[in-house]
Structures are given as structure tokens and as C-alpha cells.
Amino acid sequence: MKEIIKTIETLAVAAKPLQFLTDAGVEKEEGNSIIADIKEIMAADEHILALSAPQIGIDARIFCIKFKDVIKTFINPIITKKTDYKIRPETCISMPGKEILITRPEDITVVYYTDEFKYEENRLLEAAARLFDQQCQLLDGIIPSELGLVSDVEADGSLADCSEEEIKQLTDIYKQFIATKSAALQKQIKDNPDLEKEYNSLKFTEKVINGEANLIADGISPKAKAAAALSIKKMEQANKAANRSQFIKVANKSRKYKGGRNKK
């Protein structure tokens, strides 16, 4: 069984879209192997609610989320709309013993491929939406600690046990943290262009907190956009192929009944 990566620097790299669709047909072996590895780990630990391929050392845009007793797979996932942002604490399996106070959407529209390699569009709410957003950011190399205020559970206690007044105070600190970190990163971007991804995510979070953000299709990385474009293109090709196949079946059946097929 593969081990879960807990080295943050290792996860700070955007994953590649899974190229399981080709002009020659569907190549599923690589995807199936990755999905099996993720599900094996999740099935062995009931506390793992979501897990991505990069978190087990695999460079692919795949993650799984546990819905009650069902583990659902999302391949090349894209969030096309985000609304209803809330600041809440969360955990991440790659950050054991930590809680992160972070802003996430609780109403999202998503597109992805299933573990049967079928294209789907869905709407997710509340906890499912937050998990999906967290996992999509992990695929983009964005760790929760980059966008949230991290608390050590053993030293500070669980954020879930905080009073409303304490959460309000922490939220004010969180807002200051976002603004301060954004300003610091802005000065560093000239020397390290890789920091621009984190800076843009922080500025977007700041806009959300201040009610200024356009919540539709914001913050999608170039690789995620490429994955979405490929998904849509291949879906259109698959639909055309299916329609052509159906047309051929109907045409052949028609010729057969007219005595025109296999006629000597």
C-alpha cells in the first residue's frame, strides 16, 4: 500500500491531466491503477474522507471523495462555478494534527470523468463542495496552509471547540493573515515567478472575504483549463462517434430489410 505524502514542498506542484482519451479509443489501465491505489488507502482508514493522486506520489489529476459508504472518483475535475463562501475550519490528511481556518465555497458546479471514464456534470453542496474545492486546489499544487490559518490541535485544541467569540477573533486574524501574506508575496514574485499562483489564490480569497469576487470560473489554473478543454473536445468526439455508429447500424438494418445488404 502506498504511503500518504506529508511533505508540503512535494505537494506544491500542479498535477498533469490524465490522458486516457485518444483518437484510437479509451486507454484505462493507468487510470484504473491509480484509482485502485487511492481507494485501497481510503477503505483502510475510515477517517480519510478525500484523497488525491499527488498525495500518494502520483502525478495525475485524480481524487476520490467518500460519500457515506461510497467512494466516488473524479478524473480531470473542474469547478465551473463557486458560490456561498464561508470561513470554516478543516483538516487535510497530508497535514496530520493540524486544523486550517479557511474560506471555501459551499455551493459549486463541477465537471469531471467518473471511474468508468464517463463525462459528468454535477452540483455539490456544503461539506462535499468544500472537500471537492480542497482536492482541486491540491491538484493545482495549492496546499491548505497557503490559503488558511493553521492551528496545532494538540497544542491549541480543536477549532470546533471554540466559542463564537473566539471564532470571530480568529476570523479577524485570518483576514489580516491573508492581506499580510498577499503583500509579502507580491514583493517576492519578481524574484520567484512560481509564487504568482499562490499570490493569485490569496488575492482571490481576499476578494471573496470582502465580497468583491466574481465567483464564476475564477482561479482555474492553465493545466486545469487544458484538462477541461480536452474533456469537452473528447466528449464531443465521442458523441459524434456514437451518433455515427448509431447511424451506420440504422442504415445497415435498413439496407438489410430492403434486400440491399450482402447481395450477390
C-alpha positions as CSV (number, residue, x, y, z in Angstrom):
1,M,0.0,0.0,0.0
2,K,1.3,3.5,-0.9
3,E,2.1,6.0,1.8
4,I,0.4,9.4,2.1
5,I,2.8,12.2,1.5
6,K,3.1,14.7,4.3
7,T,6.0,16.8,2.9
8,I,4.3,20.0,1.9
9,E,7.0,21.1,-0.6
10,T,6.5,17.8,-2.5
11,L,2.8,18.6,-3.0
12,A,3.3,22.2,-4.2
13,V,3.4,21.2,-7.9
14,A,0.5,21.2,-10.3
15,A,-0.5,17.7,-11.4
16,K,-0.9,16.7,-15.1
17,P,-4.3,15.8,-16.6
18,L,-4.8,12.1,-17.2
19,Q,-4.6,11.5,-20.9
20,F,-6.9,8.5,-21.0
21,L,-8.8,9.6,-24.1
22,T,-7.1,9.3,-27.5
23,D,-8.2,9.2,-31.1
24,A,-7.7,5.5,-31.1
25,G,-10.1,5.0,-28.2
26,V,-10.1,4.8,-24.4
27,E,-6.9,3.8,-22.5
28,K,-8.0,3.0,-19.0
29,E,-5.2,0.9,-17.5
30,E,-3.2,3.8,-16.0
31,G,-6.4,5.4,-14.5
32,N,-7.7,2.2,-13.1
33,S,-4.3,1.5,-11.3
34,I,-4.3,5.0,-9.8
35,I,-7.9,4.8,-8.6
36,A,-7.3,1.3,-7.1
37,D,-4.3,2.7,-5.1
38,I,-6.4,5.7,-3.8
39,K,-9.4,3.6,-2.9
40,E,-7.3,1.0,-1.1
41,I,-5.9,3.6,1.3
42,M,-9.3,5.2,1.9
43,A,-11.0,1.9,2.5
44,A,-8.4,1.1,5.2
45,D,-8.9,4.3,7.1
46,E,-12.5,5.5,7.8
47,H,-11.2,8.9,8.8
48,I,-9.9,9.7,5.3
49,L,-12.8,11.5,3.6
50,A,-10.8,12.6,0.5
51,L,-7.5,11.7,-1.1
52,S,-5.8,12.9,-4.3
53,A,-3.3,11.1,-6.6
54,P,-0.5,13.7,-5.7
55,Q,-1.0,12.9,-2.0
56,I,0.3,9.3,-2.7
57,G,3.0,10.4,-5.0
58,I,1.3,10.1,-8.4
59,D,1.3,12.9,-10.9
60,A,-2.3,12.8,-12.1
61,R,-5.4,14.9,-11.8
62,I,-7.5,12.3,-9.9
63,F,-9.0,12.3,-6.5
64,C,-11.7,10.4,-4.6
65,I,-14.2,11.5,-2.0
66,K,-16.1,9.3,0.4
67,F,-19.9,9.8,0.4
68,K,-21.1,7.7,3.4
69,D,-20.1,4.2,2.4
70,V,-19.4,5.0,-1.3
71,I,-16.0,6.2,-2.6
72,K,-16.6,8.3,-5.7
73,T,-13.8,9.1,-8.2
74,F,-13.2,12.4,-10.0
75,I,-10.8,12.4,-13.0
76,N,-9.6,15.7,-14.6
77,P,-12.1,17.6,-12.3
78,I,-13.0,21.3,-12.9
79,I,-15.1,23.6,-10.8
80,T,-17.1,25.9,-13.2
81,K,-19.0,27.9,-10.6
82,K,-18.4,28.7,-6.9
83,T,-20.8,30.5,-4.6
84,D,-21.8,30.7,-0.9
85,Y,-18.3,31.1,0.5
86,K,-17.9,30.5,4.3
87,I,-14.9,30.6,6.6
88,R,-14.7,27.3,8.5
89,P,-12.0,25.0,10.0
90,E,-10.9,21.9,8.0
91,T,-8.3,19.2,8.1
92,C,-6.1,17.7,5.4
93,I,-4.7,14.1,5.6
94,S,-1.3,15.4,4.5
95,M,-1.2,17.8,7.5
96,P,-1.8,15.4,10.5
97,G,-2.5,17.1,13.8
98,K,-3.4,20.4,12.1
99,E,-6.6,22.3,11.5
100,I,-6.9,25.1,9.0
101,L,-9.3,28.1,9.2
102,I,-10.0,28.7,5.5
103,T,-12.5,30.2,3.0
104,R,-14.3,27.7,0.8
105,P,-17.4,27.6,-1.4
106,E,-20.3,25.5,-0.2
107,D,-22.2,25.6,-3.5
108,I,-20.3,24.5,-6.6
109,T,-20.9,23.2,-10.1
110,V,-18.4,20.7,-11.3
111,V,-17.4,18.7,-14.4
112,Y,-15.3,15.5,-14.4
113,Y,-14.9,11.9,-15.6
114,T,-16.0,9.0,-13.4
115,D,-14.1,5.8,-12.7
116,E,-16.0,4.4,-15.7
117,F,-14.4,7.2,-17.7
118,K,-17.8,8.8,-18.4
119,Y,-18.2,12.6,-18.5
120,E,-20.5,14.1,-15.8
121,E,-21.6,17.5,-14.6
122,N,-22.9,17.9,-11.0
123,R,-23.7,20.3,-8.3
124,L,-22.2,19.8,-4.8
125,L,-23.2,21.5,-1.6
126,E,-21.7,22.1,1.9
127,A,-19.1,19.6,3.1
128,A,-18.9,17.8,-0.3
129,A,-18.3,21.2,-2.0
130,R,-15.6,22.1,0.5
131,L,-13.8,18.8,0.0
132,F,-14.0,19.0,-3.7
133,D,-12.6,22.5,-3.7
134,Q,-9.7,21.4,-1.3
135,Q,-8.9,18.5,-3.6
136,C,-8.9,20.6,-6.8
137,Q,-6.5,23.0,-5.2
138,L,-4.2,20.2,-4.2
139,L,-4.2,19.1,-7.8
140,D,-3.1,22.6,-8.6
141,G,-0.3,22.4,-6.1
142,I,-2.0,24.7,-3.6
143,I,-1.8,23.4,0.0
144,P,-4.5,24.5,2.5
145,S,-1.8,26.1,4.7
146,E,-1.1,28.6,1.8
147,L,-4.6,30.0,2.0
148,G,-5.6,29.3,5.6
149,L,-4.7,30.0,9.2
150,V,-3.1,26.8,10.6
151,S,-3.7,25.6,14.2
152,D,-1.9,22.8,16.0
153,V,-4.7,20.7,17.5
154,E,-2.5,19.1,20.3
155,A,-1.1,22.5,21.4
156,D,-4.1,24.8,20.8
157,G,-7.1,22.4,20.9
158,S,-9.7,21.9,18.2
159,L,-11.2,24.9,16.4
160,A,-14.5,23.0,16.6
161,D,-14.5,23.6,20.4
162,C,-14.0,27.4,20.1
163,S,-16.8,29.7,21.2
164,E,-18.4,32.1,18.7
165,E,-16.4,35.0,20.1
166,E,-13.2,33.1,19.7
167,I,-14.0,32.1,16.1
168,K,-14.8,35.8,15.4
169,Q,-11.4,36.8,16.8
170,L,-9.7,34.1,14.8
171,T,-11.5,35.2,11.7
172,D,-10.2,38.7,12.1
173,I,-6.7,37.3,12.5
174,Y,-7.3,35.2,9.4
175,K,-8.3,38.2,7.3
176,Q,-5.2,40.0,8.4
177,F,-3.1,36.9,7.6
178,I,-4.4,36.8,4.1
179,A,-3.8,40.5,3.5
180,T,-0.3,40.5,5.0
181,K,0.8,37.3,3.2
182,S,-0.5,38.7,-0.2
183,A,1.5,41.9,0.3
184,A,4.7,39.9,1.1
185,L,4.3,37.6,-1.8
186,Q,3.7,40.5,-4.2
187,K,7.2,41.7,-3.4
188,Q,8.7,38.3,-3.9
189,I,7.1,37.4,-7.3
190,K,9.7,39.3,-9.3
191,D,12.4,37.0,-8.0
192,N,10.3,33.9,-8.0
193,P,7.5,33.7,-10.6
194,D,6.3,30.4,-9.2
195,L,4.8,32.3,-6.2
196,E,2.4,34.1,-8.5
197,K,0.0,31.1,-8.3
198,E,-0.2,31.3,-4.5
199,Y,-0.5,35.1,-4.7
200,N,-3.4,35.0,-7.1
201,S,-5.2,32.5,-4.9
202,L,-4.7,34.6,-1.8
203,K,-5.9,37.8,-3.6
204,F,-9.0,35.9,-4.8
205,T,-9.6,34.7,-1.2
206,E,-9.3,38.3,0.0
207,K,-11.8,39.5,-2.6
208,V,-14.2,36.7,-1.5
209,I,-13.9,37.8,2.1
210,N,-14.6,41.4,1.1
211,G,-17.5,40.5,-1.2
212,E,-15.7,41.7,-4.4
213,A,-15.0,38.5,-6.3
214,N,-16.6,37.2,-9.5
215,L,-17.4,33.6,-8.3
216,I,-17.8,32.0,-11.7
217,A,-14.8,30.2,-13.2
218,D,-12.3,32.2,-11.1
219,G,-8.9,30.9,-10.2
220,I,-8.8,28.0,-12.7
221,S,-5.2,27.1,-13.4
222,P,-3.9,26.8,-17.0
223,K,-3.4,23.0,-16.6
224,A,-7.0,22.7,-15.3
225,K,-8.3,24.7,-18.2
226,A,-6.3,22.5,-20.6
227,A,-7.9,19.4,-18.9
228,A,-11.3,20.9,-19.3
229,A,-10.8,21.8,-22.9
230,L,-9.5,18.3,-23.6
231,S,-12.5,16.7,-21.8
232,I,-15.0,18.8,-23.7
233,K,-13.3,18.1,-27.1
234,K,-13.1,14.4,-26.5
235,M,-16.7,14.3,-25.2
236,E,-17.8,16.0,-28.5
237,Q,-15.7,13.5,-30.5
238,A,-17.2,10.6,-28.5
239,N,-20.7,11.9,-29.1
240,K,-20.0,12.2,-32.9
241,A,-18.6,8.7,-33.0
242,A,-21.6,7.4,-31.1
243,N,-24.0,9.2,-33.4
244,R,-22.2,7.9,-36.5
245,S,-22.1,4.4,-35.1
246,Q,-25.9,4.6,-34.5
247,F,-26.4,5.9,-38.0
248,I,-24.4,3.0,-39.5
249,K,-26.5,0.5,-37.5
250,V,-29.7,2.0,-38.7
251,A,-28.5,2.3,-42.3
252,N,-27.3,-1.3,-42.4
253,K,-30.6,-2.5,-40.9
254,S,-32.5,-0.5,-43.5
255,R,-30.4,-2.0,-46.3
256,K,-30.9,-5.5,-44.9
257,Y,-34.7,-5.2,-44.9
258,K,-34.6,-3.8,-48.4
259,G,-32.5,-6.7,-49.6
260,G,-29.6,-4.5,-50.3
261,R,-27.1,-6.0,-47.8
262,N,-24.8,-8.9,-48.7
263,K,-26.5,-9.0,-52.0
264,K,-24.6,-11.1,-54.6
